[in-house]
Amino acid sequence: MHVLCSRILLRPADPERSRRFYGETLGLAVYREFGTGPDRGTVYFLGGGFLELSGRAPAPPATPGPRLWLQVADVRATHEELRGKDVRVVREPVTEPWGLIEMWLEDPDGVPIVVVEVPERHPLRHRP
């Protein structure tokens, strides 16, 4: 299998609330929109992939559900940027035993989001 592109699909319980969260609060850029009305689809850029909000779920996802892993250049600066916005920070930035700096968030439906910084000397930055 040769994957050319990938996308994470979420069916939020309240699409407008989720669009405000991902588009305005987190500041993700819109790749495309489709359909009309309150249940229209919105696709956001996620670095090398995409996040699509489309349709409507009858309720937030049951656990275990999807999780997002978003790599940023500076987790602490991202934490400061989100301070005071309507973002549920589950855990502030912490350097993990495996060397990544992680902050944990939740979207309005409770979807876990791990915001990750890969430090300069971490093995993920270097190919053998």
C-alpha positions as CSV (number, residue, x, y, z in Angstrom):
1,M,0.0,0.0,0.0
2,H,1.3,3.4,-1.0
3,V,-0.5,6.1,1.0
4,L,-0.5,9.5,-0.7
5,C,-2.4,11.5,2.0
6,S,-4.2,10.8,5.2
7,R,-7.0,12.4,7.2
8,I,-8.5,12.1,10.6
9,L,-12.4,12.2,10.5
10,L,-14.3,13.4,13.5
11,R,-18.1,13.5,13.8
12,P,-18.6,16.2,16.5
13,A,-21.8,16.4,18.7
14,D,-21.9,20.1,18.0
15,P,-20.1,21.0,14.7
16,E,-20.2,24.8,15.2
17,R,-18.6,24.5,18.7
18,S,-15.9,22.2,17.2
19,R,-15.3,24.6,14.3
20,R,-14.8,27.4,16.7
21,F,-12.4,25.3,18.8
22,Y,-10.2,24.0,16.0
23,G,-10.5,27.0,13.7
24,E,-10.5,30.0,16.1
25,T,-9.2,28.7,19.4
26,L,-6.4,26.5,18.1
27,G,-6.0,28.5,15.0
28,L,-5.9,25.6,12.5
29,A,-6.0,26.8,8.9
30,V,-8.9,25.6,6.7
31,Y,-7.9,23.4,3.8
32,R,-11.5,23.2,2.3
33,E,-15.1,23.3,3.2
34,F,-18.0,21.4,1.6
35,G,-21.8,21.2,2.0
36,T,-24.0,23.8,3.5
37,G,-25.7,24.5,6.8
38,P,-24.7,23.7,10.3
39,D,-23.6,20.2,9.5
40,R,-21.3,21.3,6.6
41,G,-17.8,19.7,6.4
42,T,-14.6,21.6,7.3
43,V,-11.2,20.2,6.7
44,Y,-8.2,21.7,8.5
45,F,-4.5,21.4,7.8
46,L,-2.6,19.3,10.4
47,G,1.0,19.7,9.3
48,G,1.4,16.8,6.8
49,G,-2.2,15.5,7.3
50,F,-5.7,16.8,7.7
51,L,-8.5,16.9,10.2
52,E,-12.0,16.7,8.8
53,L,-15.1,17.7,10.8
54,S,-18.2,16.5,9.0
55,G,-21.7,15.3,9.9
56,R,-23.0,15.2,13.4
57,A,-22.7,12.5,16.1
58,P,-25.6,11.9,18.4
59,A,-23.3,12.2,21.4
60,P,-19.5,12.7,22.0
61,P,-17.4,9.6,21.2
62,A,-17.2,6.9,23.8
63,T,-13.8,6.0,25.2
64,P,-11.5,4.8,23.8
65,G,-12.1,7.0,20.8
66,P,-9.7,8.8,18.5
67,R,-6.7,10.7,19.8
68,L,-4.8,13.5,18.0
69,W,-1.0,13.9,18.2
70,L,0.0,17.4,17.1
71,Q,3.7,18.2,16.9
72,V,4.6,21.9,17.4
73,A,8.0,23.7,17.5
74,D,7.5,25.0,21.1
75,V,5.0,23.4,23.5
76,R,5.5,26.0,26.2
77,A,4.8,28.9,23.8
78,T,1.7,27.0,22.5
79,H,0.6,26.6,26.2
80,E,1.0,30.4,26.7
81,E,-0.9,31.1,23.4
82,L,-3.8,29.0,24.6
83,R,-3.9,30.4,28.1
84,G,-7.1,32.3,28.7
85,K,-8.8,30.7,25.7
86,D,-11.6,28.2,26.1
87,V,-9.2,25.2,26.0
88,R,-9.3,22.4,28.6
89,V,-5.7,21.7,29.4
90,V,-5.7,18.3,31.0
91,R,-1.9,18.5,31.8
92,E,0.5,21.3,31.3
93,P,3.8,20.8,29.4
94,V,6.0,18.1,30.9
95,T,9.2,16.5,29.7
96,E,8.4,12.8,29.5
97,P,10.9,10.0,30.4
98,W,11.2,9.2,26.7
99,G,12.4,12.8,26.0
100,L,9.4,14.4,24.3
101,I,7.7,17.5,25.9
102,E,4.0,16.9,26.0
103,M,0.9,18.9,26.9
104,W,-2.5,17.2,27.0
105,L,-5.7,19.0,25.9
106,E,-9.3,18.0,25.1
107,D,-11.6,19.2,22.4
108,P,-15.2,20.2,23.2
109,D,-16.3,16.6,22.8
110,G,-13.5,15.3,25.1
111,V,-11.3,14.0,22.2
112,P,-7.8,13.8,23.7
113,I,-5.1,15.9,22.0
114,V,-1.5,15.5,22.7
115,V,0.6,18.5,21.8
116,V,4.2,17.4,21.4
117,E,7.6,19.1,21.1
118,V,10.5,17.0,19.8
119,P,13.7,18.5,21.4
120,E,16.7,19.2,19.2
121,R,18.7,16.2,20.4
122,H,15.8,13.7,20.5
123,P,16.3,10.5,18.3
124,L,13.1,11.3,16.4
125,R,15.0,14.2,14.8
126,H,17.8,12.0,13.5
127,R,17.8,9.2,11.1
128,P,20.3,6.4,11.6
